[in-house]
């Protein structure tokens, strides 16, 4: 995967859902989000983060923003 010159943000929603044994459907219902939107977050296909959506996810999963997002500096190798 190509690295952005400024690094990149990884959304760790899939791992949080697995850790909490919660389905995407359950998150969709509880956070009042579209399933397609959740899929985009799970697949790191988001180019602009919505703070309201992030707050809904954190509230629903009872996690902090640092549990959900990870910054990877440029030139740091990481396997997804």
N, C-alpha and C positions, 0 to 999 in steps of 0.2 A: 504494500500500500504506500502511495506517495505521501510524504510528510509535507504539511503546510509550512511555509517559512516562519510562521508565528506559533507553530505547534497546533494542537487540536484538542477538542473537548470530546471525551467519550461519555456517552450516556449509559449508565449501568443498570437500566431498568429491568432487563431480562434477569439479571442475577438477583436483584432485589425481589422480584416476583417469585423466583425459585426459592430463595431463602425464606420467604414468608408463606410459601405454599399457596400462593394466590394466582388465579388464572387471569388472563387478559380480560376475559369477559367480566369477571368479578371487579377488577379494577375499573373497567369501563362503566359499570353500573354505579359503583361507590363514588368514583371521582367525577361522574357525569361527563365523560369524555367519549368520543367516537372510537370504536375499535380500530379503525384505520389509522387514526392519530396515534394511538398507543403502539401500533405496529411500526409506525415511522420512528417513534422514540426508541423502541426496542432494537430496531435495525440501524440506528444511528443515521437516519436519513433526514434529519432536521438541519436546516441551514440557519434558522433564526429561532432562538429560544423564546418561549412565551412565559413570562414570570407567573402569570395566573395558572397556567398549566403545571408549571413546576411546583407551585404552592399546593395545588390540588393533589398532585402525586405524593409530595412529602407528607401532607396531612393524612392522606388515605393509608400510606404505607408506614406512617409514624417513623419517618427517617429525616435526616438532615440533608441539606443540599449537597454536602460533601459526600454523603453516601450515594447520591444519585449521579453526580457529575465528577469527572476526573480530567484534570489538565495534563496533557502529555507534551512536554517541551519539544521544540524542533530537534531533529536529528537523534532523538531517543528512540531506539528500536523497541517495538512492542508488537506482540502477536495478539490479534483479537480472537 
